[in-house]
Amino acid sequence: MNKKLCMMIVSLVAGAAAHADTIEMKVNGLVCGFCAQGVEKILRENPATADVVVSLENKLVVVTTHEGKDIPDAHLKTAIADAGYEVKAITRTTRTIDEIRGELLSAAK
């Protein structure tokens, strides 16, 4: 079985198991691993956060929330701005964080 098919199967299974909301943000100013770690740490401090992915190459920060929980856009913008970065756009999506991780891994190859 090829790697892409395996990733799709894992994403489908994970998506069926947990229907957390996914929040995608375009963020300017992320330039290094330290930046990514800082943003990830700040977002994980929110009790509604289930998982976080930061892609420096895509200027993308993705947050999933625990089922039934939410993080208002204003809180996300404030947390990221307080860390020294600028949120350019926030999109709520039905894509799972595993799907996004898979796309980021494929694009990096």
N, C-alpha and C positions, 0 to 999 in steps of 0.2 A: 504494500500500500504506500503511495507516495506521501511525502511530508505535508503537502498542502491539503490533501484529503483528510489526513489524520487531524490536522489543525481544525478543519471544518467540523469534523465529528465531535471533537473535544468542545468546540465552541457551542454546538447545538445542545450537547448534554449539559454543559454548564449553564447555558441560557435557560434550559427547561427547569433546572434545579433551583435557580435563584433569579427572580425577575426584578433585580435592582434597577433603579433608574441610572442612566448614564449621562454624564454632563461633560461635553467637550468644550474646551476653551482654547482659543488662540491667544498666546501670551508672548509679548515682546520683552526682550532683555535677557532671556535665558541663553547663556553662552558656554556654560561649563557644567561638569558633573556636580560641582558644589552647589551651583544654582538649582539644579534639578533636585538634589537631596534636600535642600532647604525648603523648596516649595512642597515637595512630597511630605516632609515632616510636619509642616504647618497644616496641610490639608488633612493629614491623618489624625491630628489632634481633635478634629470635630467628631463628636460621637456618632453622627449620622454617616460618616465615611466608612465604606466597606473596602474600597481599594483605590489605588492611584497609579497612574502611568504618566510619565513625563518623557516627551520626545523633544530633545534639543533641535534635531535636524528639521523637524516639522513645526517647531514652536507650538507644540500641542501639549496640553495638560488635560488628562481625562480622569474623572472621579466617578465612582459608582457609590450609590448610597445603599444602606441596608433597606430591606423591604419595608415599605410604609413610612420611610423617613425622607426628608428633603433638606437641601441646603439652599437657601434663597440666593439668587444671583448677587444681590448686594453684599451678602456675607462673603461670597467667593471673591468678588472684586476687591473688597476691603482687605481680606487676608493676603491676597496676592500683591496688592498695592503696598501694604505694610511691609512686605518682604522685599520691596524694591522693584517690582515688575509691573507691567501694564497689560491688562486684559483688553484685547481688541474685539473679541466676540465670544459669546456663550451660546451653545446649542445643546438642547436636550434631545437625545436620540434614543432609538430602540435598539441600536447596536450594542452588543455586549462588550465588556472590556477585553475579553479574550479575542473577539473578532478584531478589535482595534489593534491589540498586540500582534496578532497574526499578520495584519496588513502592514504594520510597521516593520516587522521582521522580514517580510517579503520584499518590501521597498528597499530595505537596507542591503539586500543581496545584489 
